Amino acid sequence: MSLTFGSLFSGIGGLDVGLERAGMRCAWQVEIDDYAIHILTKHWPNVARFRDVRTVGAVMLSPVDVVCGGFPCQDISICNTRNPQGIAGARSVLWGEFFRLICELRPRYVVVENVPALLGRGMGRVLGDLAAIGYDAEWQLLQASDFGAPHQRKRLFIIAYPNGQRCTRMFSSAISPCVRYPLWNEPQTSPETVVLPRHRLAQLEARLGEPSVFGSNDGLSNWMDRLEKIGNAVVPQIAEYIGRCILAADAEGA
């Protein structure tokens, strides 16, 4: 029987796509942005969807095996050089709502995604909160180029679970993180990261009729929203790797 997951701060569903590819089933999503909701509705028309993480709870969210999400990183990111308040900042403080829902739902697994700067700007809070309710955690930095993408986009991923549930590492060395998927229909001659020159990006953009970000046109015309949401999204190949690690560990502990 496949594991179910609920998605917080869903964005355009990068985590959701990857976990489904791994074999899990999405039970619900929580996302407040209008543009992102258009994308989620198109790809998950039959999934329960809620708008505000601050107003949902166990009363309306069905029990799931996995709760996943990437809470806002704006106050944590090293790109924020003017007022880096860390996890206590006005947007990143929403980790508190993520944690509240973990407390209410008590899932078997929790997946948290954020920028690497969380290690120095809030990791103690995240781990301390999880430990306080009896969850252990493991974490790893993964980057998109390890999975065949032409850019780095390094992100921190945390997998948490109730104390004593695991006896082996979640990030399994038995599952290769270097599963590569073609990002465009041209052969890759090298397993190394592909860096396209500017003129090739322009050619691809002209051919696709859309910005030089690899993906399909979602039918919406707001390119600024599109680029922002793609830039913030979790690379599905990484999420699939995370999902496969969880499923392998879960089967081993069954």
C-alpha positions as CSV (number, residue, x, y, z in Angstrom):
1,M,0.0,0.0,0.0
2,S,1.4,3.4,-1.0
3,L,2.1,6.1,1.5
4,T,0.0,9.2,1.5
5,F,1.4,12.8,1.8
6,G,0.1,16.2,2.6
7,S,1.8,19.2,1.1
8,L,2.3,22.5,2.9
9,F,3.6,25.7,1.1
10,S,3.0,23.7,-2.1
11,G,4.0,26.3,-4.6
12,I,3.6,24.8,-8.1
13,G,4.0,21.3,-6.8
14,G,7.7,20.4,-7.3
15,L,7.8,18.3,-4.1
16,D,4.4,16.8,-5.0
17,V,5.4,15.7,-8.5
18,G,8.5,14.0,-7.2
19,L,6.9,12.2,-4.3
20,E,4.2,10.9,-6.7
21,R,6.8,9.7,-9.1
22,A,8.3,7.8,-6.2
23,G,5.0,6.0,-5.6
24,M,3.2,8.1,-3.0
25,R,-0.3,9.6,-3.2
26,C,-1.1,13.3,-2.6
27,A,-4.0,13.7,-0.1
28,W,-4.1,17.5,0.2
29,Q,-2.2,20.7,-0.6
30,V,-2.0,24.1,1.2
31,E,-1.0,27.1,-0.9
32,I,-2.0,30.8,-0.7
33,D,-0.6,32.2,-4.0
34,D,-3.2,32.6,-6.7
35,Y,-0.9,31.8,-9.6
36,A,0.4,28.7,-7.9
37,I,-3.1,27.5,-7.2
38,H,-3.9,27.7,-10.9
39,I,-1.0,25.3,-11.6
40,L,-2.0,23.0,-8.7
41,T,-5.6,22.9,-9.9
42,K,-4.6,22.0,-13.4
43,H,-2.4,19.1,-12.4
44,W,-4.2,17.9,-9.2
45,P,-7.9,18.6,-10.0
46,N,-9.2,16.0,-7.5
47,V,-6.9,16.8,-4.5
48,A,-8.3,18.7,-1.6
49,R,-6.8,22.2,-1.5
50,F,-6.6,24.9,1.2
51,R,-5.5,28.4,1.1
52,D,-3.8,29.5,4.3
53,V,-1.5,27.4,6.5
54,R,-2.4,29.6,9.4
55,T,-6.1,28.6,9.3
56,V,-5.9,24.8,8.7
57,G,-5.6,22.0,11.2
58,A,-6.3,18.4,11.9
59,V,-10.1,19.0,11.8
60,M,-10.0,19.6,8.0
61,L,-6.7,17.9,7.0
62,S,-7.0,14.1,6.6
63,P,-4.3,12.0,8.3
64,V,-1.3,11.3,6.1
65,D,1.9,9.3,6.4
66,V,4.1,12.2,5.3
67,V,3.8,15.9,5.7
68,C,6.1,17.9,3.4
69,G,6.8,21.5,2.5
70,G,9.3,24.2,2.1
71,F,8.4,27.1,4.4
72,P,9.3,30.7,3.2
73,C,13.1,31.3,3.0
74,Q,13.1,35.1,2.4
75,D,14.3,35.9,5.9
76,I,16.9,33.1,5.9
77,S,18.5,33.3,2.5
78,I,22.0,34.8,2.1
79,C,20.4,36.9,-0.7
80,N,18.7,38.9,2.1
81,T,21.7,41.1,3.0
82,R,19.7,44.1,4.3
83,N,17.6,42.5,7.1
84,P,18.4,38.8,7.6
85,Q,16.2,38.0,10.6
86,G,16.4,34.3,10.1
87,I,13.6,32.0,11.1
88,A,12.1,34.6,13.3
89,G,11.5,36.9,10.3
90,A,8.1,38.1,9.1
91,R,7.8,35.3,6.5
92,S,10.1,32.5,7.6
93,V,8.4,32.6,11.0
94,L,5.7,30.4,9.3
95,W,7.9,27.5,10.3
96,G,5.8,27.8,13.5
97,E,2.7,26.9,11.5
98,F,4.4,24.0,9.9
99,F,5.5,22.7,13.3
100,R,2.0,23.2,14.7
101,L,0.5,21.0,12.0
102,I,3.2,18.3,12.7
103,C,2.1,18.4,16.3
104,E,-1.6,18.0,15.3
105,L,-1.2,15.4,12.6
106,R,1.7,13.4,14.0
107,P,2.8,11.9,10.6
108,R,5.2,9.0,10.3
109,Y,7.6,11.2,8.3
110,V,8.2,14.9,7.8
111,V,10.1,16.4,4.9
112,V,11.3,20.0,5.2
113,E,13.0,21.9,2.4
114,N,14.8,25.2,2.6
115,V,17.9,27.1,1.6
116,P,21.3,26.0,2.9
117,A,21.5,29.1,5.0
118,L,19.0,27.6,7.3
119,L,21.9,25.7,8.8
120,G,23.1,28.9,10.4
121,R,19.8,30.9,10.6
122,G,17.3,28.6,12.2
123,M,18.4,24.9,12.1
124,G,18.6,24.8,15.9
125,R,15.0,26.0,16.2
126,V,13.8,23.4,13.7
127,L,15.7,20.5,15.2
128,G,14.8,21.7,18.8
129,D,11.1,21.9,18.0
130,L,11.1,18.4,16.4
131,A,13.0,16.9,19.3
132,A,10.6,18.4,21.8
133,I,7.7,16.3,20.3
134,G,9.8,13.2,20.0
135,Y,11.1,13.3,16.4
136,D,14.6,12.5,15.2
137,A,15.9,14.1,12.1
138,E,18.5,13.7,9.3
139,W,19.4,16.2,6.7
140,Q,21.4,16.5,3.5
141,L,22.3,19.2,1.0
142,L,21.3,18.3,-2.5
143,Q,21.7,20.3,-5.7
144,A,19.8,20.1,-9.0
145,S,23.0,19.5,-11.0
146,D,23.5,16.2,-9.3
147,F,20.2,15.1,-10.9
148,G,20.9,16.2,-14.4
149,A,19.8,19.9,-14.3
150,P,21.9,22.6,-15.9
151,H,22.1,24.6,-12.8
152,Q,23.1,24.1,-9.1
153,R,20.1,25.3,-7.0
154,K,21.5,23.7,-3.8
155,R,18.8,23.1,-1.1
156,L,18.7,21.6,2.4
157,F,16.4,18.7,2.9
158,I,15.4,17.4,6.4
159,I,13.6,14.0,6.9
160,A,12.2,13.6,10.4
161,Y,10.5,10.6,12.1
162,P,9.4,9.5,15.6
163,N,12.2,8.6,18.0
164,G,13.4,5.0,17.6
165,Q,11.5,4.4,14.4
166,R,14.7,4.1,12.2
167,C,17.8,2.0,12.6
168,T,19.3,2.9,9.3
169,R,20.0,6.2,7.6
170,M,17.1,7.7,5.6
171,F,19.3,9.2,2.8
172,S,20.2,5.7,1.5
173,S,23.4,5.1,-0.4
174,A,21.6,2.2,-2.0
175,I,19.5,4.7,-4.0
176,S,21.5,6.7,-6.5
177,P,20.8,10.4,-6.3
178,C,22.1,10.8,-9.8
179,V,19.1,9.5,-11.7
180,R,19.1,11.7,-14.8
181,Y,16.1,12.7,-16.8
182,P,16.4,14.5,-20.2
183,L,15.6,18.2,-19.7
184,W,15.3,18.8,-23.4
185,N,15.1,16.5,-26.4
186,E,18.8,16.6,-27.4
187,P,21.4,14.0,-26.4
188,Q,23.7,14.8,-23.5
189,T,27.2,13.8,-24.3
190,S,28.6,14.1,-20.8
191,P,27.4,13.1,-17.4
192,E,28.7,16.4,-16.0
193,T,26.6,19.4,-15.4
194,V,25.5,21.0,-18.7
195,V,26.0,24.8,-18.9
196,L,24.3,26.2,-21.9
197,P,25.9,29.3,-23.5
198,R,23.8,32.4,-23.8
199,H,23.2,32.0,-27.6
200,R,21.9,28.4,-27.0
201,L,19.5,29.6,-24.3
202,A,18.2,32.2,-26.8
203,Q,17.7,29.6,-29.4
204,L,15.8,27.4,-27.0
205,E,13.6,30.3,-25.9
206,A,12.8,31.1,-29.5
207,R,12.0,27.5,-30.3
208,L,9.8,27.0,-27.3
209,G,8.2,30.4,-27.4
210,E,8.7,30.9,-23.7
211,P,11.4,31.9,-21.2
212,S,14.6,29.8,-21.1
213,V,13.5,27.7,-18.1
214,F,13.0,24.1,-18.9
215,G,9.4,23.0,-18.7
216,S,6.1,23.1,-20.6
217,N,3.9,26.1,-21.1
218,D,1.1,26.1,-18.5
219,G,-1.2,28.3,-20.6
220,L,-0.9,31.3,-18.3
221,S,0.5,34.5,-19.6
222,N,2.1,36.1,-16.5
223,W,5.8,35.3,-17.1
224,M,7.0,37.1,-14.0
225,D,4.8,34.8,-11.8
226,R,5.9,31.8,-13.9
227,L,9.6,32.5,-13.5
228,E,9.3,33.3,-9.8
229,K,7.4,30.1,-9.1
230,I,9.8,27.9,-11.1
231,G,12.7,29.5,-9.4
232,N,11.2,28.7,-6.0
233,A,10.1,25.2,-6.8
234,V,11.8,22.0,-5.7
235,V,13.3,20.1,-8.6
236,P,11.0,17.0,-9.0
237,Q,13.9,14.6,-9.5
238,I,15.3,15.5,-6.0
239,A,11.9,15.1,-4.5
240,E,11.6,11.7,-6.2
241,Y,14.9,10.7,-4.6
242,I,13.7,11.8,-1.2
243,G,10.5,9.8,-1.7
244,R,12.3,6.7,-2.7
245,C,14.6,6.9,0.3
246,I,11.5,7.2,2.6
247,L,9.8,4.2,0.9
248,A,12.9,2.1,1.1
249,A,13.4,2.8,4.8
250,D,9.7,2.3,5.5
251,A,9.7,-1.1,3.7
252,E,12.8,-2.1,5.7
253,G,11.1,-1.2,9.0
254,A,7.8,-2.9,8.1
